[in-house]
Amino acid sequence: MALGVCDLTPQQFVERYERPRIPVVITGLADEWPAGREWTPERLAQVYGSHKFKPRPAWPRQGLAVRRAVGSDDDGYAVRLRLDWFLRYAAAGHHGGRDDSPLYVFDGTFADREGSSGMRRDYEVPIYFREDLFNHVGERRRPPYRWLVMGPARSGSGLHIDPLATSAWNTLLAGHKRWALFPPGTPRCHVLPREQGIEREAVSWFSKRHGGAHGERERWAARSEEPEPQQG
Ligand SMILES: O=C(O)CCC(=O)C(=O)O
């Protein structure tokens, strides 16, 4: 379901979508954001090119320990990559668009780190999402809550459940993003499969259609009820 920002008040959003936990795409929310103009690959390279962001493969592949994935070193410390290098990687046809597990910037500290904190000025939290639910858990338990995400074709986040079972709002500034959404109540084994040969990463999920022996996992994914949601 896609609605324009003018068609939906914050109260209607809560009643019709948030409370019954129904996904919705709201268009027009980012039209005035400076990010829409400023966050082009050229401009980002110019302003933030030497700053390091945290990439990761969409999901570490089966048998590859999480701590050895790009994005963290053998001791679990973050590994970061200069943005101009990442952008070059993403633009190179023989890399980003072809790798088994394309790198994806997924940086939850960009807004706090010197060097990239200026990006905070380029967007604002839309009126529908201004209530800060993480306030209720206290600062000590607040998980990362704002992310910069970007990548080449076929990159993406692996299947996951968000911190503290919350839901995030997402804005797409360029490109297209395909989603697999699982409704509340989906058995954990379908969202976070552990079987041998089932990979959680986006490119595998979408290309191999890991539906399980009887397609049960696929049936749980929301796209069995609606057309597969695509942003952009
Ligand atoms: O944009 C993505 O790749 C995933 C974003 C995400 O992890 C989320 O909304 O929970």
The ligand as a MOL file (V3000), in Angstrom:
LIG
                    3D

  0  0  0     0  0            999 V3000
M  V30 BEGIN CTAB
M  V30 COUNTS 10 9 0 0 0
M  V30 BEGIN ATOM
M  V30 1 O 17.6700 -1.2670 4.3860 0
M  V30 2 C 18.0650 -2.3570 4.7460 0
M  V30 3 O 18.8730 -3.0060 4.1130 0
M  V30 4 C 17.5540 -2.9510 6.0050 0
M  V30 5 C 17.1310 -1.9790 6.9790 0
M  V30 6 C 16.8690 -2.6640 8.2580 0
M  V30 7 O 17.6880 -3.4070 8.7180 0
M  V30 8 C 15.6330 -2.4810 8.9460 0
M  V30 9 O 14.8310 -1.6360 8.5740 0
M  V30 10 O 15.4160 -3.2040 9.9040 0
M  V30 END ATOM
M  V30 BEGIN BOND
M  V30 1 2 1 2
M  V30 2 1 2 3
M  V30 3 1 2 4
M  V30 4 1 4 5
M  V30 5 1 5 6
M  V30 6 2 6 7
M  V30 7 1 6 8
M  V30 8 2 8 9
M  V30 9 1 8 10
M  V30 END BOND
M  V30 END CTAB
M  END
